[in-house]
Structures are given as C-alpha cells and as structure tokens.
C-alpha cells in the first residue's frame, strides 16, 4: 500500500489534518508500523476528508 504523502507537509490552521495528504497527526505517526488493513482504513478516512468517496475495497 503506497504512502499518501505528496511532500506537502503542512497542517491545516485548525491542526486537524495535513493539507497535502489529508492524514491526521496520529495517522501520520502510525503509518510506518500500520498493517495493510490499517493502511486501507487510513486511506479511506483521508479520502473522505478530501471529499472523495473511497472505492469499495477501502470502504
């Protein structure tokens, strides 16, 4: 599962998530040790934050 990082590492003004990858700080911290299933959950959450409906395999 590829990392969602796009090298735009800047938190939103309310510090809720990264403006580049839409992950929360907790999700960014967890990514390197996350299992494939956990990474799919993170991907689905960040896509929702970005206003994109996740594909069925992530939902």
N, CA, C and O atoms as a CHARMM CRD file, in Angstrom:
* protein
*
  236
    1    1 UNK  N      0.85900  -1.17200   0.00000 PROA 1      0.00000
    2    1 UNK  CA     0.00000   0.00000   0.00000 PROA 1      0.00000
    3    1 UNK  C      0.90400   1.23400   0.00000 PROA 1      0.00000
    4    1 UNK  O      1.68800   1.41900   0.93100 PROA 1      0.00000
    5    2 UNK  N      0.80700   2.07800  -1.02700 PROA 2      0.00000
    6    2 UNK  CA     1.66800   3.26100  -1.09500 PROA 2      0.00000
    7    2 UNK  C      1.28800   4.31600  -0.05500 PROA 2      0.00000
    8    2 UNK  O      0.13800   4.41600   0.37300 PROA 2      0.00000
    9    3 UNK  N      2.27500   5.08000   0.32500 PROA 3      0.00000
   10    3 UNK  CA     2.02300   6.18600   1.25400 PROA 3      0.00000
   11    3 UNK  C      1.24200   7.27700   0.53500 PROA 3      0.00000
   12    3 UNK  O      1.48100   7.53200  -0.64500 PROA 3      0.00000
   13    4 UNK  N      0.31300   7.92400   1.23000 PROA 4      0.00000
   14    4 UNK  CA    -0.42100   9.03300   0.63500 PROA 4      0.00000
   15    4 UNK  C      0.36400  10.34700   0.63200 PROA 4      0.00000
   16    4 UNK  O     -0.12100  11.35600   0.12000 PROA 4      0.00000
   17    5 UNK  N      1.55400  10.33900   1.19000 PROA 5      0.00000
   18    5 UNK  CA     2.35100  11.56700   1.28800 PROA 5      0.00000
   19    5 UNK  C      2.65500  12.11900  -0.10100 PROA 5      0.00000
   20    5 UNK  O      3.06900  11.38500  -0.99800 PROA 5      0.00000
   21    6 UNK  N      2.44100  13.43100  -0.26500 PROA 6      0.00000
   22    6 UNK  CA     2.75500  14.11500  -1.51900 PROA 6      0.00000
   23    6 UNK  C      3.80100  15.21200  -1.29000 PROA 6      0.00000
   24    6 UNK  O      3.96100  16.11200  -2.11400 PROA 6      0.00000
   25    7 UNK  N      4.50100  15.12500  -0.17500 PROA 7      0.00000
   26    7 UNK  CA     5.57300  16.06400   0.18200 PROA 7      0.00000
   27    7 UNK  C      5.09100  17.50300   0.31900 PROA 7      0.00000
   28    7 UNK  O      5.83900  18.44000   0.04100 PROA 7      0.00000
   29    8 UNK  N      3.85800  17.67600   0.74100 PROA 8      0.00000
   30    8 UNK  CA     3.31300  18.98300   1.11300 PROA 8      0.00000
   31    8 UNK  C      2.92800  18.83800   2.58100 PROA 8      0.00000
   32    8 UNK  O      1.75700  18.66100   2.91700 PROA 8      0.00000
   33    9 UNK  N      3.91500  18.91500   3.43100 PROA 9      0.00000
   34    9 UNK  CA     3.73400  18.60400   4.84800 PROA 9      0.00000
   35    9 UNK  C      3.42100  19.88100   5.63200 PROA 9      0.00000
   36    9 UNK  O      4.30700  20.54100   6.17500 PROA 9      0.00000
   37   10 UNK  N      2.13700  20.19600   5.66800 PROA 10     0.00000
   38   10 UNK  CA     1.68500  21.41800   6.34400 PROA 10     0.00000
   39   10 UNK  C      0.31400  21.13000   6.93900 PROA 10     0.00000
   40   10 UNK  O     -0.59600  20.69000   6.23600 PROA 10     0.00000
   41   11 UNK  N      0.17200  21.37600   8.21200 PROA 11     0.00000
   42   11 UNK  CA    -1.10400  21.13000   8.87500 PROA 11     0.00000
   43   11 UNK  C     -2.08000  22.26600   8.58300 PROA 11     0.00000
   44   11 UNK  O     -1.67700  23.41100   8.37900 PROA 11     0.00000
   45   12 UNK  N     -3.35800  21.93400   8.56800 PROA 12     0.00000
   46   12 UNK  CA    -4.39900  22.94900   8.39800 PROA 12     0.00000
   47   12 UNK  C     -4.34100  23.90300   9.59100 PROA 12     0.00000
   48   12 UNK  O     -3.79300  23.55100  10.63500 PROA 12     0.00000
   49   13 UNK  N     -4.89600  25.09700   9.44700 PROA 13     0.00000
   50   13 UNK  CA    -4.86300  26.05300  10.57200 PROA 13     0.00000
   51   13 UNK  C     -5.45400  25.48500  11.86900 PROA 13     0.00000
   52   13 UNK  O     -4.99100  25.83400  12.95500 PROA 13     0.00000
   53   14 UNK  N     -6.46000  24.62300  11.77300 PROA 14     0.00000
   54   14 UNK  CA    -7.03400  24.04700  12.99300 PROA 14     0.00000
   55   14 UNK  C     -6.28900  22.78800  13.44700 PROA 14     0.00000
   56   14 UNK  O     -6.66600  22.15500  14.43300 PROA 14     0.00000
   57   15 UNK  N     -5.23000  22.43500  12.71900 PROA 15     0.00000
   58   15 UNK  CA    -4.35900  21.28900  13.03500 PROA 15     0.00000
   59   15 UNK  C     -5.10000  19.95500  13.00100 PROA 15     0.00000
   60   15 UNK  O     -4.69000  18.99500  13.65300 PROA 15     0.00000
   61   16 UNK  N     -6.19500  19.89800  12.23800 PROA 16     0.00000
   62   16 UNK  CA    -6.97000  18.65700  12.17600 PROA 16     0.00000
   63   16 UNK  C     -6.34700  17.61800  11.25200 PROA 16     0.00000
   64   16 UNK  O     -6.49500  16.41700  11.47800 PROA 16     0.00000
   65   17 UNK  N     -5.63700  18.08300  10.19300 PROA 17     0.00000
   66   17 UNK  CA    -5.01300  17.15200   9.25600 PROA 17     0.00000
   67   17 UNK  C     -4.00800  17.89200   8.36200 PROA 17     0.00000
   68   17 UNK  O     -3.97700  19.12200   8.31300 PROA 17     0.00000
   69   18 UNK  N     -3.20000  17.11200   7.66700 PROA 18     0.00000
   70   18 UNK  CA    -2.20200  17.65300   6.75000 PROA 18     0.00000
   71   18 UNK  C     -2.89500  18.17000   5.49000 PROA 18     0.00000
   72   18 UNK  O     -3.79900  17.52100   4.96400 PROA 18     0.00000
   73   19 UNK  N     -2.47100  19.33500   5.01000 PROA 19     0.00000
   74   19 UNK  CA    -3.04700  19.90300   3.79500 PROA 19     0.00000
   75   19 UNK  C     -2.65000  19.11500   2.54900 PROA 19     0.00000
   76   19 UNK  O     -3.35000  19.16800   1.53700 PROA 19     0.00000
   77   20 UNK  N     -1.54400  18.39200   2.60900 PROA 20     0.00000
   78   20 UNK  CA    -1.08600  17.63400   1.44800 PROA 20     0.00000
   79   20 UNK  C     -1.72700  16.26600   1.31500 PROA 20     0.00000
   80   20 UNK  O     -2.25900  15.92400   0.25900 PROA 20     0.00000
   81   21 UNK  N     -1.67700  15.48600   2.37900 PROA 21     0.00000
   82   21 UNK  CA    -2.14700  14.09200   2.30100 PROA 21     0.00000
   83   21 UNK  C     -3.46500  13.84600   3.02700 PROA 21     0.00000
   84   21 UNK  O     -4.02300  12.75200   2.93600 PROA 21     0.00000
   85   22 UNK  N     -3.96300  14.83200   3.73700 PROA 22     0.00000
   86   22 UNK  CA    -5.23900  14.74800   4.46200 PROA 22     0.00000
   87   22 UNK  C     -5.21600  13.77600   5.64400 PROA 22     0.00000
   88   22 UNK  O     -6.27500  13.42500   6.16300 PROA 22     0.00000
   89   23 UNK  N     -4.02700  13.33200   6.08100 PROA 23     0.00000
   90   23 UNK  CA    -3.94600  12.47000   7.26600 PROA 23     0.00000
   91   23 UNK  C     -3.86500  13.31400   8.52600 PROA 23     0.00000
   92   23 UNK  O     -3.37000  14.44100   8.50700 PROA 23     0.00000
   93   24 UNK  N     -4.36300  12.74700   9.62800 PROA 24     0.00000
   94   24 UNK  CA    -4.21000  13.38300  10.93700 PROA 24     0.00000
   95   24 UNK  C     -2.79000  13.11000  11.43600 PROA 24     0.00000
   96   24 UNK  O     -2.08700  12.26200  10.88600 PROA 24     0.00000
   97   25 UNK  N     -2.37600  13.82500  12.47100 PROA 25     0.00000
   98   25 UNK  CA    -1.05100  13.55500  13.04900 PROA 25     0.00000
   99   25 UNK  C     -0.94700  12.11700  13.53600 PROA 25     0.00000
  100   25 UNK  O      0.08500  11.47200  13.34800 PROA 25     0.00000
  101   26 UNK  N     -2.00200  11.61000  14.15700 PROA 26     0.00000
  102   26 UNK  CA    -1.97800  10.22200  14.63300 PROA 26     0.00000
  103   26 UNK  C     -1.83100   9.23700  13.47300 PROA 26     0.00000
  104   26 UNK  O     -1.11700   8.24100  13.59000 PROA 26     0.00000
  105   27 UNK  N     -2.50000   9.51100  12.36500 PROA 27     0.00000
  106   27 UNK  CA    -2.38600   8.62400  11.20300 PROA 27     0.00000
  107   27 UNK  C     -0.99400   8.68500  10.59100 PROA 27     0.00000
  108   27 UNK  O     -0.46300   7.66400  10.15500 PROA 27     0.00000
  109   28 UNK  N     -0.40000   9.87000  10.55600 PROA 28     0.00000
  110   28 UNK  CA     0.96600  10.01600  10.03600 PROA 28     0.00000
  111   28 UNK  C      1.93500   9.23400  10.90500 PROA 28     0.00000
  112   28 UNK  O      2.80000   8.52200  10.39600 PROA 28     0.00000
  113   29 UNK  N      1.78800   9.36800  12.22200 PROA 29     0.00000
  114   29 UNK  CA     2.66800   8.64300  13.15100 PROA 29     0.00000
  115   29 UNK  C      2.50400   7.13300  13.02000 PROA 29     0.00000
  116   29 UNK  O      3.48800   6.39700  13.10000 PROA 29     0.00000
  117   30 UNK  N      1.29300   6.66900  12.82200 PROA 30     0.00000
  118   30 UNK  CA     1.00700   5.23200  12.79000 PROA 30     0.00000
  119   30 UNK  C      1.38400   4.57400  11.46500 PROA 30     0.00000
  120   30 UNK  O      1.56900   3.35800  11.41700 PROA 30     0.00000
  121   31 UNK  N      1.50100   5.34300  10.40600 PROA 31     0.00000
  122   31 UNK  CA     1.62700   4.78400   9.06100 PROA 31     0.00000
  123   31 UNK  C      2.74900   3.75600   8.92600 PROA 31     0.00000
  124   31 UNK  O      2.51400   2.67100   8.39400 PROA 31     0.00000
  125   32 UNK  N      3.94200   4.06000   9.38400 PROA 32     0.00000
  126   32 UNK  CA     5.09300   3.17400   9.14400 PROA 32     0.00000
  127   32 UNK  C      4.94100   1.80300   9.78700 PROA 32     0.00000
  128   32 UNK  O      5.52300   0.83100   9.30500 PROA 32     0.00000
  129   33 UNK  N      4.17500   1.70700  10.85600 PROA 33     0.00000
  130   33 UNK  CA     4.00300   0.42200  11.53900 PROA 33     0.00000
  131   33 UNK  C      2.62900  -0.19200  11.28100 PROA 33     0.00000
  132   33 UNK  O      2.32300  -1.26200  11.80700 PROA 33     0.00000
  133   34 UNK  N      1.80700   0.46500  10.48600 PROA 34     0.00000
  134   34 UNK  CA     0.43600   0.00100  10.25300 PROA 34     0.00000
  135   34 UNK  C      0.42600  -1.22200   9.33100 PROA 34     0.00000
  136   34 UNK  O      1.22400  -1.32500   8.40000 PROA 34     0.00000
  137   35 UNK  N     -0.48100  -2.12400   9.60800 PROA 35     0.00000
  138   35 UNK  CA    -0.68200  -3.28800   8.74300 PROA 35     0.00000
  139   35 UNK  C     -1.37600  -2.83300   7.46100 PROA 35     0.00000
  140   35 UNK  O     -1.80400  -1.68400   7.35600 PROA 35     0.00000
  141   36 UNK  N     -1.48600  -3.72900   6.49600 PROA 36     0.00000
  142   36 UNK  CA    -2.19000  -3.40700   5.26500 PROA 36     0.00000
  143   36 UNK  C     -3.62800  -3.00200   5.52500 PROA 36     0.00000
  144   36 UNK  O     -4.13400  -2.05800   4.91800 PROA 36     0.00000
  145   37 UNK  N     -4.28600  -3.71500   6.42600 PROA 37     0.00000
  146   37 UNK  CA    -5.68500  -3.39600   6.75600 PROA 37     0.00000
  147   37 UNK  C     -5.78900  -2.02000   7.40200 PROA 37     0.00000
  148   37 UNK  O     -6.69600  -1.25000   7.08600 PROA 37     0.00000
  149   38 UNK  N     -4.86700  -1.71100   8.30300 PROA 38     0.00000
  150   38 UNK  CA    -4.87800  -0.40000   8.96200 PROA 38     0.00000
  151   38 UNK  C     -4.59700   0.71900   7.94900 PROA 38     0.00000
  152   38 UNK  O     -5.17500   1.80100   8.04300 PROA 38     0.00000
  153   39 UNK  N     -3.72100   0.45700   6.99400 PROA 39     0.00000
  154   39 UNK  CA    -3.42100   1.45700   5.96600 PROA 39     0.00000
  155   39 UNK  C     -4.64000   1.70400   5.07900 PROA 39     0.00000
  156   39 UNK  O     -4.88700   2.83800   4.67100 PROA 39     0.00000
  157   40 UNK  N     -5.39500   0.66100   4.77900 PROA 40     0.00000
  158   40 UNK  CA    -6.61500   0.83700   3.98700 PROA 40     0.00000
  159   40 UNK  C     -7.62600   1.70400   4.73800 PROA 40     0.00000
  160   40 UNK  O     -8.30700   2.53300   4.13400 PROA 40     0.00000
  161   41 UNK  N     -7.72100   1.50900   6.05700 PROA 41     0.00000
  162   41 UNK  CA    -8.62300   2.33600   6.87400 PROA 41     0.00000
  163   41 UNK  C     -8.17500   3.79900   6.83100 PROA 41     0.00000
  164   41 UNK  O     -9.00400   4.69900   6.70300 PROA 41     0.00000
  165   42 UNK  N     -6.87500   4.03200   6.93700 PROA 42     0.00000
  166   42 UNK  CA    -6.34300   5.39200   6.87800 PROA 42     0.00000
  167   42 UNK  C     -6.62100   6.01200   5.51900 PROA 42     0.00000
  168   42 UNK  O     -7.05200   7.16300   5.43900 PROA 42     0.00000
  169   43 UNK  N     -6.37800   5.25900   4.44400 PROA 43     0.00000
  170   43 UNK  CA    -6.64700   5.76300   3.09600 PROA 43     0.00000
  171   43 UNK  C     -8.11500   6.14200   2.94500 PROA 43     0.00000
  172   43 UNK  O     -8.42900   7.20700   2.41300 PROA 43     0.00000
  173   44 UNK  N     -9.01400   5.28300   3.40800 PROA 44     0.00000
  174   44 UNK  CA   -10.45100   5.58100   3.29200 PROA 44     0.00000
  175   44 UNK  C    -10.79900   6.85800   4.04600 PROA 44     0.00000
  176   44 UNK  O    -11.55900   7.68800   3.54700 PROA 44     0.00000
  177   45 UNK  N    -10.24500   7.02000   5.24700 PROA 45     0.00000
  178   45 UNK  CA   -10.53500   8.20400   6.06400 PROA 45     0.00000
  179   45 UNK  C    -10.00700   9.47800   5.39300 PROA 45     0.00000
  180   45 UNK  O    -10.70100  10.49400   5.35800 PROA 45     0.00000
  181   46 UNK  N     -8.78700   9.42500   4.86500 PROA 46     0.00000
  182   46 UNK  CA    -8.22200  10.63700   4.26200 PROA 46     0.00000
  183   46 UNK  C     -8.95100  10.99100   2.96600 PROA 46     0.00000
  184   46 UNK  O     -9.11400  12.17000   2.64900 PROA 46     0.00000
  185   47 UNK  N     -9.38700   9.98500   2.22300 PROA 47     0.00000
  186   47 UNK  CA   -10.17000  10.28200   1.02000 PROA 47     0.00000
  187   47 UNK  C    -11.48000  10.97900   1.38200 PROA 47     0.00000
  188   47 UNK  O    -11.88800  11.93300   0.71900 PROA 47     0.00000
  189   48 UNK  N    -12.13700  10.49600   2.44000 PROA 48     0.00000
  190   48 UNK  CA   -13.37500  11.15400   2.89500 PROA 48     0.00000
  191   48 UNK  C    -13.09300  12.59800   3.30700 PROA 48     0.00000
  192   48 UNK  O    -13.86400  13.50200   2.98300 PROA 48     0.00000
  193   49 UNK  N    -11.98300  12.81300   4.02200 PROA 49     0.00000
  194   49 UNK  CA   -11.60600  14.17500   4.43400 PROA 49     0.00000
  195   49 UNK  C    -11.37300  15.06900   3.22300 PROA 49     0.00000
  196   49 UNK  O    -11.65600  16.26600   3.25300 PROA 49     0.00000
  197   50 UNK  N    -10.85200  14.46500   2.15600 PROA 50     0.00000
  198   50 UNK  CA   -10.57800  15.21500   0.93300 PROA 50     0.00000
  199   50 UNK  C    -11.83600  15.41400   0.08500 PROA 50     0.00000
  200   50 UNK  O    -11.79500  16.08800  -0.94500 PROA 50     0.00000
  201   51 UNK  N    -12.95400  14.82400   0.52200 PROA 51     0.00000
  202   51 UNK  CA   -14.20000  14.96500  -0.21600 PROA 51     0.00000
  203   51 UNK  C    -14.35300  13.97300  -1.34400 PROA 51     0.00000
  204   51 UNK  O    -15.12900  14.19800  -2.27300 PROA 51     0.00000
  205   52 UNK  N    -13.60800  12.85700  -1.27400 PROA 52     0.00000
  206   52 UNK  CA   -13.64600  11.82600  -2.29900 PROA 52     0.00000
  207   52 UNK  C    -14.25900  10.56200  -1.70900 PROA 52     0.00000
  208   52 UNK  O    -13.89500  10.15800  -0.60400 PROA 52     0.00000
  209   53 UNK  N    -15.17200   9.94100  -2.42000 PROA 53     0.00000
  210   53 UNK  CA   -15.74800   8.67600  -1.96500 PROA 53     0.00000
  211   53 UNK  C    -14.74100   7.57200  -2.18800 PROA 53     0.00000
  212   53 UNK  O    -14.30100   7.36300  -3.31800 PROA 53     0.00000
  213   54 UNK  N    -14.36000   6.84800  -1.12600 PROA 54     0.00000
  214   54 UNK  CA   -13.37500   5.78800  -1.28300 PROA 54     0.00000
  215   54 UNK  C    -13.92200   4.64100  -2.12400 PROA 54     0.00000
  216   54 UNK  O    -15.11900   4.35900  -2.07700 PROA 54     0.00000
  217   55 UNK  N    -13.05600   3.97400  -2.89600 PROA 55     0.00000
  218   55 UNK  CA   -13.50500   2.80500  -3.64100 PROA 55     0.00000
  219   55 UNK  C    -13.95200   1.71000  -2.66700 PROA 55     0.00000
  220   55 UNK  O    -13.55100   1.71000  -1.50300 PROA 55     0.00000
  221   56 UNK  N    -14.76900   0.79500  -3.13900 PROA 56     0.00000
  222   56 UNK  CA   -15.33400  -0.24500  -2.27800 PROA 56     0.00000
  223   56 UNK  C    -14.28000  -1.03200  -1.51300 PROA 56     0.00000
  224   56 UNK  O    -14.50400  -1.38900  -0.35600 PROA 56     0.00000
  225   57 UNK  N    -13.13800  -1.31000  -2.13200 PROA 57     0.00000
  226   57 UNK  CA   -12.11500  -2.10100  -1.45700 PROA 57     0.00000
  227   57 UNK  C    -11.49100  -1.38400  -0.25300 PROA 57     0.00000
  228   57 UNK  O    -10.82500  -2.02000   0.56400 PROA 57     0.00000
  229   58 UNK  N    -11.70000  -0.07300  -0.14000 PROA 58     0.00000
  230   58 UNK  CA   -11.19200   0.68600   1.00400 PROA 58     0.00000
  231   58 UNK  C    -12.29300   1.01300   2.00400 PROA 58     0.00000
  232   58 UNK  O    -12.01600   1.23500   3.18200 PROA 58     0.00000
  233   59 UNK  N    -13.52400   1.04400   1.54600 PROA 59     0.00000
  234   59 UNK  CA   -14.63900   1.49200   2.38900 PROA 59     0.00000
  235   59 UNK  C    -15.00200   0.54300   3.48200 PROA 59     0.00000
  236   59 UNK  O    -15.92300   0.81200   4.25300 PROA 59     0.00000
